[in-house]
Amino acid sequence: MMKKWLIPLFLGIYVLLMVKMIFFKDPAEIRAINTQLQTNTELAKYPYKFRVIKIEDGVATVTSPRSAKVSVLHALSIIHPEYSLKSSDSPEIIAAQKELAQLQETAADIIKAAPDVSRINWQIDKAWLESNGIDISYM
């Protein structure tokens, strides 16, 4: 004889799984894209690791070390500590900015190749900046 509490338990588990499948994007796709980003030869060598954190309605939200609110110089001082005292118009900083932009474009191309991604929303990687000593409380 089946215990009375087993039917509601199984029904509850079934409902939770259905809700997850309907409202949350399968993280397998996100893991697959992030694996592609990690294994790309150019991106793998770079100190900053771009990653997809969610995909919703065709829009992939992707971390970035730069944004309109945070100077690229903050990110570059972490990525290239040897440039931290360089002027923003120094050849090294300009080259580092171009490299970052090119690698972000490479990441975007990989992400947009995914079947469920039509656009990218770049999101500043606050955790990365904070973990590297950049105060982002003003953001």
N, C-alpha and C positions, 0 to 999 in steps of 0.2 A: 504494500500500500504506500502510495506517495504521500509525503508529508505536505500539509496544506501550505506551508510557507515557501515551498520550492517553486510553485507556479508563479506567484508574484515576483519572486527573485529572478527567475528566468525571463519573465516578461519585462521586468525593469532593465535587465542587462540588454535585452534585445532593443528596447526603446532607446537606451543610451547609445548603442552602436549605430542605430539608424540616424539619430540626431547628429552624431559625429560625422557620418558619411555625407549627410545632406548639407550641413552648415560649415564644415571645416575641410579645406583642401587637403588632399592626401599628401602627407609629408614626404612620401616616397619621391614625388616629383621634385620637391624642394631639395631633398638629399641628393638626387641625381644631378641636378643643376650645380649644386655646391661642390659635388665631386668633380664635375667637369671644370669648374673654376679652379679647384685645388690642383688638378692634374695638368692644367694648361702650362706648358713650358715657361712662357713669359711670366704669367701671373704667379706661378709657384716660386719663382726667384725673388719676387718683390716682397718687402717686409710687411706691407699691409695686405690683408686678405679680404677681398670683397666677398659678400655672402648674401644670398637671398634669405629673407626672414619670413616672408609670406607671399602668397599669390592669391589675389582676390579679383574676380571679374576681369581677368586678363591682365591685371596690373601686378607686376612683381615689385615688391618693396625690397630694395637692396641697400646694404650699408655702404657708406662712403666716408673717407676721412676728411672730406671738405664739403663746404656748403656756402651759401651766400652769407650765412650768419657767422661762420667761423673762417678766419683767414686761412688760406692754403699754407701760409707760412707756419702755422701751428702744426699742421700735419707733417709738413716737410721737416720741421725740427725734430720730429720723432723718427720719421723714416730715414732721414739723413742727419744724424746729430752733428756731424762735422760741418754742416751748413748753418747751424743755429745762430751764428753771429754774422752771417753774410747779409749784405744789403738785398732788398727785394728785387733790385734790378741787376744783380750780379749774374754773370753768365752761368754759374753753377745753379743758382736758384731758378733761372729761366729754363735751363735744361731739365731740372728736376720737375718743374711744373708741367712741361711738355710730356715728360715721361709718364707722370701720374695721369694726365689727361688721356694719353694714348692707351695706357693700361685700363683705365676706366672704360674707354671705348671698346677695348677687347672684351672686357667682362660683359659689357652691354650686348655685344654681338652674340656671345655664347648664350646669354640669358634669353635674348629675343628669338633665338633659334628653337627654343622650347615650344611645343605645340600650343600650350595654353597661355602663352605670354604674348601680349601685343604692345604693351608699354612698360616703361620702368619708372618707378618713383624712387629717387635717390633719397636716402635718409641718413642724416649725419650719425656717425657711430659714436654716440656720447660715451658709452661704456669704454670703448677703446681709448678715446681721448682722456677720459678721467683716469683710467688705469695707467696712463703714461704721463700723468701729472699736469694735464691741461685743465684749468678751472673753467667749467662750462656753466656755472651757476647763473651767469648773465643771459643764457640762452632761453 
